[in-house]
Amino acid sequence: MAPAYKLTYFDVTALGEPIRFLLSYGGIEFEDIRISHESWPALKSSTPFGQLPLLEHNGKVAYQSIAISRYVAKQVKLVGKDDWEDLEIDATVDTITDLRIKLAQYSFETDEKAKKEKEKSILNESLPFYLEKLDAQAKKNNGYFVGGHLTWVDLLFTASLDFINFMAKKDIIANSPNLQKVKQNVVKIPNIKAWLEKRPKDTLQ
Ligand SMILES: N[C@@H](CCC(=O)N[C@@H](CS)C(=O)NCC(=O)O)C(=O)O
């Protein structure tokens, strides 16, 4: 029987990888459909908002990577212990998203002069600002972001690192010992380890 979950995204980690991590964590089998850039234009208009990723479950289609991640986190029991922890998780996810969007503004800037300016304001100012605060949060929570225990934001952060590092052109957590702990706490989980070994090796970012 075909798996009940089908994830459709491009052949990159980026916004699809947190969902792949979460499904893998829960031992949930899923179809990992990877759309090539050549075949995307023909598919685009059939998607809810002309973008990927999409998750199909029980014959229904969901879009928006973070909403999908939150849904899968509930299925695999990686949410907070109470509403306040859920709020803290959501706030941290939004902060990581803010950082990702800033780095994309730098990374995909094609005008040389504008890129130089963004290097200063984003790479040299915003990035260290965010990293210092996120590292302090991970320190306070003993190698996790929220509540001193594993939640889906730890998986989302770790799964996003390849793409974020690609955009920043460096290992952003090289000098952030507590963010390194978050990553270690995630990659040592047997189901995540198995996914990392199994996932396509030539995937970009
Ligand atoms: N907020 C959306 C953003 C989705 C998004 O930007 N998807 C990009 C790939 S990362 C996409 O589908 N690009 C192709 C297009 O817009 O035609 C999410 O988190 O799912």
The ligand as a MOL file (V3000), in Angstrom:
LIG
                    3D

  0  0  0     0  0            999 V3000
M  V30 BEGIN CTAB
M  V30 COUNTS 20 19 0 0 0
M  V30 BEGIN ATOM
M  V30 1 N 5.6730 30.5260 2.9330 0
M  V30 2 C 5.7480 29.4140 2.0060 0
M  V30 3 C 6.8340 29.7630 0.9840 0
M  V30 4 C 6.8970 28.6970 -0.0900 0
M  V30 5 C 7.9550 29.0340 -1.1340 0
M  V30 6 O 8.5390 30.1450 -1.1580 0
M  V30 7 N 8.2080 28.0530 -2.0050 0
M  V30 8 C 9.1380 28.2440 -3.0670 0
M  V30 9 C 10.2870 27.2320 -2.9550 0
M  V30 10 S 11.2050 27.4260 -1.4650 0
M  V30 11 C 8.4450 27.9450 -4.3930 0
M  V30 12 O 7.4940 27.1850 -4.4560 0
M  V30 13 N 8.9810 28.5330 -5.4820 0
M  V30 14 C 8.4820 28.2980 -6.8060 0
M  V30 15 C 7.5550 29.3530 -7.2880 0
M  V30 16 O 7.2010 30.2880 -6.5260 0
M  V30 17 O 7.1930 29.2820 -8.4820 0
M  V30 18 C 6.0940 28.1310 2.7750 0
M  V30 19 O 6.7410 28.2160 3.8360 0
M  V30 20 O 5.6700 27.0530 2.3330 0
M  V30 END ATOM
M  V30 BEGIN BOND
M  V30 1 1 1 2
M  V30 2 1 2 3
M  V30 3 1 2 18
M  V30 4 1 3 4
M  V30 5 1 4 5
M  V30 6 2 5 6
M  V30 7 1 5 7
M  V30 8 1 7 8
M  V30 9 1 8 9
M  V30 10 1 8 11
M  V30 11 1 9 10
M  V30 12 2 11 12
M  V30 13 1 11 13
M  V30 14 1 13 14
M  V30 15 1 14 15
M  V30 16 2 15 16
M  V30 17 1 15 17
M  V30 18 2 18 19
M  V30 19 1 18 20
M  V30 END BOND
M  V30 END CTAB
M  END
